[in-house]
Amino acid sequence: MAEIHAICFDHPWNEKALTSLLLLPSSVGLLCRGEKAGLGMALIRCAADEAEILTICVVPDQRGLGYAHHLLEHAECLARERGVLRMFLEVSVNNKAAQKLYFRAGYSEIGHRPAYYVDGSDALMLEKALTKDGQNRS
């Protein structure tokens, strides 16, 4: 997972950071594998009836083939199984491809975090209701 994250991001999480998160009972990691290598990964953290997508990524030469959508759907399904009603995430204002993925999947903007990322870029805060009980606030 650390190798995939390093390929996908300028400021990736290292193996120690990912391992620490994966050891938490509230965390769920997903790996999308090809025949010879990892294609993508996602990491979510659940707390009570809410969950957050901590990271989701697909290696550059495999983007546009539906892997990110598949990872997102599977993450939401696993969250629902844990009783999660709403999913949250932050996405860079500069990451138009990820925004497109999330908005198409039913996420709504609920806020904005100035200078949230290491590079100084802002983040959009997004939310999606995973069940009828978890109605979006927006």
C-alpha positions in Angstrom: 0.0 0.0 0.0 2.9 2.4 0.8 4.4 1.7 -2.6 1.1 2.6 -4.3 0.6 5.7 -2.2 4.2 6.8 -3.1 3.5 6.5 -6.8 0.2 8.5 -6.5 1.1 11.4 -4.2 3.8 14.0 -4.0 3.7 13.7 -0.2 2.9 10.1 0.5 2.3 8.3 3.7 5.1 5.9 4.5 4.8 2.2 5.5 5.0 3.0 9.2 2.1 5.6 9.0 -0.1 3.2 7.0 0.7 0.3 9.3 -0.2 2.4 12.4 -3.6 3.3 10.8 -4.3 -0.3 9.6 -3.7 -1.6 13.1 -6.5 0.4 14.5 -9.8 -1.5 14.9 -11.6 1.4 13.4 -9.6 1.3 10.1 -10.3 -0.7 7.0 -7.8 -0.9 4.2 -8.6 -2.0 0.6 -6.1 -3.1 -2.0 -6.9 -3.4 -5.7 -4.4 -5.8 -7.2 -3.5 -6.7 -10.8 -1.7 -9.9 -11.9 1.8 -8.5 -10.9 1.3 -5.4 -8.9 -1.1 -3.3 -6.8 -3.3 -1.0 -8.9 -4.9 1.1 -6.2 -5.8 1.3 -2.5 -8.1 2.9 -0.1 -8.1 3.5 3.6 -11.1 4.4 5.7 -11.7 5.0 9.4 -15.0 4.4 11.1 -16.2 6.0 14.3 -19.7 5.3 15.6 -22.1 6.0 12.7 -19.6 8.0 10.7 -16.6 7.2 8.5 -13.9 9.1 6.7 -12.1 8.2 3.6 -8.5 8.8 4.7 -7.0 8.1 1.3 -7.9 6.5 -2.0 -5.7 6.3 -5.1 -5.0 4.4 -8.3 -1.6 4.3 -10.0 -1.4 6.7 -12.9 -1.2 4.2 -15.8 -4.4 2.5 -14.5 -6.6 5.6 -14.0 -9.8 6.0 -15.9 -10.5 2.2 -15.9 -13.0 2.3 -13.0 -10.7 1.1 -10.2 -11.2 4.2 -8.1 -15.0 3.9 -8.4 -14.7 0.2 -7.4 -12.6 1.0 -4.4 -15.0 3.8 -3.3 -18.1 1.6 -3.7 -16.4 -1.3 -1.7 -15.3 1.2 1.0 -18.9 2.4 1.3 -20.2 -1.1 1.5 -17.8 -2.1 4.3 -18.7 1.1 6.2 -22.4 0.3 5.9 -21.7 -3.2 7.3 -20.1 -1.4 10.3 -23.3 0.6 10.9 -22.0 3.8 9.2 -24.7 6.3 8.1 -22.5 9.0 6.6 -19.1 9.1 4.9 -16.8 12.1 4.9 -13.6 13.1 3.1 -11.4 16.0 2.1 -10.2 16.4 -1.5 -7.8 19.0 -2.9 -9.4 21.8 -4.9 -6.7 21.0 -7.5 -7.7 17.4 -7.8 -10.5 17.7 -10.4 -10.5 14.0 -11.3 -11.1 13.0 -7.7 -13.8 15.6 -7.3 -15.5 14.3 -10.4 -15.4 10.7 -9.0 -16.9 11.8 -5.6 -19.6 14.1 -7.1 -20.7 11.4 -9.5 -20.9 9.0 -6.6 -23.3 11.3 -4.7 -21.0 13.3 -2.4 -21.9 16.9 -1.6 -19.7 19.7 -0.6 -20.2 20.7 3.1 -17.2 22.9 3.8 -13.8 24.2 2.8 -10.4 24.0 4.6 -7.9 26.7 3.6 -4.3 25.5 3.2 -5.2 22.0 4.3 -2.5 20.1 2.3 1.3 20.2 2.7 1.6 22.1 -0.6 -0.7 24.8 0.7 -3.7 23.9 -1.4 -7.2 24.1 0.0 -9.5 21.1 0.6 -13.1 20.7 -0.1 -15.0 18.8 2.6 -17.5 16.3 1.2 -20.2 14.1 2.7 -22.4 11.3 1.5 -25.4 9.7 3.2 -24.9 5.9 3.1 -28.4 5.1 4.3 -31.7 6.9 4.4 -31.1 7.6 8.1 -27.9 9.4 7.3 -29.5 12.2 5.2 -27.0 14.7 3.8 -27.0 18.0 5.7 -26.7 20.0 2.5 
